[in-house]
Amino acid sequence: MEWMKANLDRTFLLRFGLMVTMIMHGIPSFVDGGVIDFGHALDEVFGFGVMGIPLAILVKLIHVLSIPALFFNKYLRPLALLNIIIFIMGIVLIHWKHGWYVVGGGSEGVEFNVLLIFAFSIFIFPNGLVNSGSKEVA
């Protein structure tokens, strides 16, 4: 019963949605080898050189580590910050040039990343921007 009180709180639905997103964003990349392709793209297209593949693996590992953290409601603040950095870099490197829309008025745009940035921001500012000094963590 204590576990349910601690984990099925007011942020559970948000955490569950983010968890599903991180499952689909992280795990298939390791299963199908897409993380290596991502690493080669970081190397060849964006100039990360030999750091492309290790950086891609790190990005996907952060997504995968976020899954149990979101489920168990633990370590959300540091993982949220890391994910936000990743999403901002995704916007800068890939999505910005495609505009706003992911579907509809365009494709591969920034809107999904912007939504994820604000969703993960809840764990950094659990009491909003005005009362952010409180110790409560969502």
Rosetta silent file (secondary structure, phi, psi, omega in degrees, C-alpha in Angstrom):
SEQUENCE: MEWMKANLDRTFLLRFGLMVTMIMHGIPSFVDGGVIDFGHALDEVFGFGVMGIPLAILVKLIHVLSIPALFFNKYLRPLALLNIIIFIMGIVLIHWKHGWYVVGGGSEGVEFNVLLIFAFSIFIFPNGLVNSGSKEVA
SCORE:     score description
SCORE:     0.000 S_00000001
   1 L     0.000  -37.006  179.460    0.000    0.000    0.000 S_00000001
   2 H   -63.874  -39.214  178.893    2.868    2.365    0.763 S_00000001
   3 H   -61.251  -42.263 -179.594    4.325    1.780   -2.715 S_00000001
   4 H   -63.885  -40.906  178.584    0.996    2.738   -4.284 S_00000001
   5 H   -64.062  -39.668 -176.897    0.797    5.958   -2.279 S_00000001
   6 H   -75.344  -28.458 -172.016    4.348    6.894   -3.240 S_00000001
   7 H  -111.372  -24.362  179.608    4.046    6.025   -6.931 S_00000001
   8 L   -98.994   46.211 -177.526    0.429    6.438   -7.986 S_00000001
   9 L   -84.556 -165.681 -176.753    0.403   10.116   -7.072 S_00000001
  10 L   -65.681  -14.834  179.607   -0.792   13.123   -9.051 S_00000001
  11 L   -98.962    0.398 -173.471    2.115   12.772  -11.519 S_00000001
  12 H   -57.967  -46.391 -177.713    1.537    9.101  -12.329 S_00000001
  13 H   -63.084  -40.109  175.704   -0.324    9.635  -15.609 S_00000001
  14 H   -63.882  -46.567  179.875    2.329   12.056  -16.841 S_00000001
  15 H   -62.209  -39.930  179.813    5.098    9.703  -15.720 S_00000001
  16 H   -64.171  -45.240  177.798    3.364    6.749  -17.379 S_00000001
  17 H   -61.224  -43.690  177.568    3.010    8.619  -20.677 S_00000001
  18 H   -66.318  -36.310  178.902    6.648    9.696  -20.574 S_00000001
  19 H   -63.010  -46.270  178.034    7.678    6.154  -19.641 S_00000001
  20 H   -60.705  -42.748  178.536    5.899    4.710  -22.700 S_00000001
  21 H   -61.562  -43.690  179.541    7.509    7.390  -24.866 S_00000001
  22 H   -68.455  -33.874  174.820   10.971    6.605  -23.477 S_00000001
  23 H   -59.681  -49.556 -177.287   10.390    2.864  -24.003 S_00000001
  24 H   -74.770  -20.071 -179.649    9.603    3.473  -27.660 S_00000001
  25 H   -89.495  -25.174 -174.019   12.337    6.082  -28.030 S_00000001
  26 H  -108.391  -50.932 -171.591   15.117    4.095  -26.375 S_00000001
  27 H   -65.214  -47.843 -179.947   14.723    0.320  -26.418 S_00000001
  28 H   -56.546  -30.253  179.617   14.093   -0.314  -30.146 S_00000001
  29 H   -62.342  -34.690  177.705   17.326    1.564  -30.950 S_00000001
  30 H   -79.969  -34.891 -177.602   19.314   -1.058  -29.068 S_00000001
  31 H   -69.640  -45.947 -176.102   17.278   -3.991  -30.416 S_00000001
  32 L   -95.528    2.321  179.162   17.474   -3.082  -34.106 S_00000001
  33 L    80.210    6.951 -179.519   20.920   -1.451  -34.005 S_00000001
  34 H   -61.143  -24.288  178.542   19.520    1.976  -34.797 S_00000001
  35 H   -62.749  -33.848  177.743   21.691    3.455  -32.060 S_00000001
  36 H   -69.306  -42.906  176.359   24.742    2.673  -34.228 S_00000001
  37 H   -61.068  -41.205  176.277   23.137    4.395  -37.228 S_00000001
  38 H   -59.846  -43.478  178.508   22.348    7.345  -34.966 S_00000001
  39 H   -62.571  -41.521  177.302   26.004    7.388  -33.890 S_00000001
  40 H   -64.027  -38.181  177.572   27.199    7.355  -37.499 S_00000001
  41 H   -64.487  -42.004  177.419   24.855   10.271  -38.256 S_00000001
  42 H   -61.070  -36.429  179.810   26.277   12.209  -35.308 S_00000001
  43 H   -71.594  -58.006 -169.850   29.732   11.481  -36.687 S_00000001
  44 H   -78.946  -42.528 -174.550   29.223   12.081  -40.399 S_00000001
  45 L   -85.523  -39.227 -172.359   26.435   14.675  -40.565 S_00000001
  46 L  -107.804    0.313  171.801   27.055   16.688  -37.411 S_00000001
  47 L    76.691   26.595  179.084   30.830   16.341  -37.064 S_00000001
  48 L   -81.265   -6.751  176.187   31.092   14.562  -33.699 S_00000001
  49 H    60.961 -139.616 -176.303   33.820   12.292  -35.081 S_00000001
  50 H   -65.674  -13.148  179.440   34.782    9.260  -33.033 S_00000001
  51 H   -84.078   -5.421 -176.623   32.436   10.423  -30.256 S_00000001
  52 H   -57.090  -54.595 -177.524   29.348    9.882  -32.444 S_00000001
  53 H   -68.231  -48.035  177.243   28.592    6.279  -31.476 S_00000001
  54 H   -59.142  -37.590  178.550   29.446    6.621  -27.754 S_00000001
  55 H   -66.139  -41.902  177.940   27.346    9.790  -27.592 S_00000001
  56 H   -61.848  -43.128  178.275   24.420    8.070  -29.322 S_00000001
  57 H   -62.822  -42.287  178.806   24.656    5.159  -26.869 S_00000001
  58 H   -61.426  -44.587  179.025   24.742    7.606  -23.948 S_00000001
  59 H   -58.806  -48.987 -178.409   21.655    9.440  -25.235 S_00000001
  60 H   -69.219  -32.760  175.784   19.715    6.207  -25.631 S_00000001
  61 H   -65.061  -38.617  176.903   20.919    4.909  -22.246 S_00000001
  62 H   -62.352  -41.889  176.439   19.582    8.058  -20.594 S_00000001
  63 H   -61.210  -44.962 -177.893   16.219    7.403  -22.243 S_00000001
  64 H   -68.274  -40.807  177.383   16.256    3.767  -21.075 S_00000001
  65 H   -65.057  -24.127  178.520   17.346    4.676  -17.522 S_00000001
  66 H   -69.781  -23.337 -176.432   14.454    7.107  -17.416 S_00000001
  67 H   -62.201  -58.938  179.029   11.965    4.231  -17.743 S_00000001
  68 H   -66.789  -30.759  178.434   12.354    2.695  -14.265 S_00000001
  69 H   -62.449  -43.043  178.237   12.947    6.145  -12.763 S_00000001
  70 H   -66.769  -39.343 -179.681    9.592    7.317  -14.093 S_00000001
  71 H   -66.176  -45.628 -176.413    7.868    4.142  -12.926 S_00000001
  72 H   -90.909    0.183  176.326    9.308    4.220   -9.407 S_00000001
  73 L    61.742   42.671 -177.693    9.192    8.021   -9.115 S_00000001
  74 L  -128.838  147.825  174.228   12.921    8.236   -8.297 S_00000001
  75 L    56.387   30.462 -174.355   15.831   10.362   -9.578 S_00000001
  76 H   -72.651  -36.243 -177.457   13.473   12.357  -11.778 S_00000001
  77 H   -62.303  -52.625  179.887   15.107   15.761  -11.413 S_00000001
  78 H   -66.578  -37.861  178.831   18.575   14.797  -12.764 S_00000001
  79 H   -69.792  -34.271  175.754   17.142   12.536  -15.472 S_00000001
  80 H   -62.508  -44.835  179.121   14.664   15.234  -16.483 S_00000001
  81 H   -60.660  -45.341  178.830   17.519   17.710  -16.866 S_00000001
  82 H   -62.509  -43.309  178.851   19.533   15.251  -18.982 S_00000001
  83 H   -64.859  -39.968  178.518   16.523   14.479  -21.174 S_00000001
  84 H   -61.672  -42.255  176.907   15.767   18.174  -21.633 S_00000001
  85 H   -59.830  -43.738  179.086   19.352   18.765  -22.769 S_00000001
  86 H   -61.844  -44.919 -178.516   18.983   15.883  -25.245 S_00000001
  87 H   -67.150  -37.298  176.278   15.689   17.258  -26.590 S_00000001
  88 H   -64.055  -43.219  178.164   17.124   20.760  -26.960 S_00000001
  89 H   -65.087  -35.237  175.514   20.088   19.349  -28.874 S_00000001
  90 H   -61.575  -40.107  176.655   17.640   17.356  -31.020 S_00000001
  91 H   -63.861  -49.211 -176.450   15.892   20.598  -31.871 S_00000001
  92 H   -62.710  -46.577 -173.411   19.158   22.398  -32.645 S_00000001
  93 H   -82.458  -33.910 -169.330   20.737   19.602  -34.705 S_00000001
  94 H  -122.016  -54.700 -164.303   17.775   17.982  -36.448 S_00000001
  95 H   -83.220  -27.477 -175.025   14.285   19.362  -35.979 S_00000001
  96 H   -55.658  -44.462 -175.955   14.669   23.163  -36.195 S_00000001
  97 H   -67.692  -14.122 -179.404   15.212   23.206  -39.946 S_00000001
  98 H   -94.662   -1.758  178.381   11.948   21.264  -40.453 S_00000001
  99 L    88.575 -157.196 -173.743    9.796   23.863  -38.694 S_00000001
 100 L   -83.379  -47.221 -166.086    7.167   23.333  -36.010 S_00000001
 101 L   -77.969  140.795  171.960    5.032   20.415  -37.119 S_00000001
 102 L   -87.103  -39.690  173.246    5.776   16.728  -36.681 S_00000001
 103 L  -138.396  168.565  178.222    2.807   15.850  -38.918 S_00000001
 104 L    90.269 -101.141 -177.341    0.193   17.887  -40.742 S_00000001
 105 L   -75.081   -0.705  179.554    1.736   21.194  -41.768 S_00000001
 106 L   179.013 -163.581  176.957    5.167   19.575  -42.103 S_00000001
 107 L  -149.378  153.872  178.034    7.225   16.703  -40.743 S_00000001
 108 L    61.731   26.578 -178.761   10.085   16.124  -38.316 S_00000001
 109 L   -79.923 -169.267 -171.617    9.512   19.515  -36.678 S_00000001
 110 L   -89.310  -11.183 -168.361   10.127   20.661  -33.110 S_00000001
 111 H   -58.309  -39.812 -179.560    6.627   20.321  -31.599 S_00000001
 112 H   -66.234  -43.464  178.360    7.134   16.873  -30.045 S_00000001
 113 H   -64.305  -39.049  178.568   10.451   17.872  -28.469 S_00000001
 114 H   -62.655  -43.958  177.965    8.937   21.086  -27.094 S_00000001
 115 H   -61.077  -44.433  179.068    6.133   19.088  -25.486 S_00000001
 116 H   -64.157  -38.172  178.047    8.644   16.635  -23.955 S_00000001
 117 H   -60.605  -47.362 -179.651   10.770   19.510  -22.623 S_00000001
 118 H   -69.246  -35.929  178.133    7.789   21.020  -20.820 S_00000001
 119 H   -64.201  -46.123  179.135    6.581   17.628  -19.585 S_00000001
 120 H   -69.739  -24.416  178.645    9.984   16.788  -18.084 S_00000001
 121 H   -62.853  -24.192  177.586   10.203   20.321  -16.642 S_00000001
 122 H   -56.820  -34.575 -177.622    7.480   19.347  -14.164 S_00000001
 123 H   -80.520  -18.434  175.517   10.061   17.231  -12.329 S_00000001
 124 H   -86.804  -36.632  179.396   12.529   20.101  -12.124 S_00000001
 125 L  -122.110   69.298 -174.202    9.894   22.616  -10.989 S_00000001
 126 L   -63.770  -22.892 -179.903    7.318   20.422   -9.185 S_00000001
 127 L  -108.253   19.279 -178.342    5.677   23.398   -7.490 S_00000001
 128 L    85.715 -178.270 -177.046    5.745   25.679  -10.498 S_00000001
 129 L   -79.872  -27.530 -176.994    8.135   28.521  -11.186 S_00000001
 130 L   -75.909  -43.783 -176.930    7.039   30.737   -8.298 S_00000001
 131 L  -105.052   36.088 -173.305    7.439   28.200   -5.477 S_00000001
 132 L   -70.826  -10.206 -179.504   10.354   26.257   -6.977 S_00000001
 133 L   -78.516   -7.500 -178.554   12.420   26.437   -3.771 S_00000001
 134 L   -68.261  153.458 -178.984   10.281   23.818   -2.017 S_00000001
 135 L   -82.087  -13.127 -177.732   11.739   20.380   -1.263 S_00000001
 136 L   -63.051  135.250 -179.105    8.677   18.497   -2.588 S_00000001
 137 L  -114.068   74.904  177.392    9.524   16.429   -5.677 S_00000001
 138 L    63.855    0.000    0.000    6.213   16.130   -7.521 S_00000001
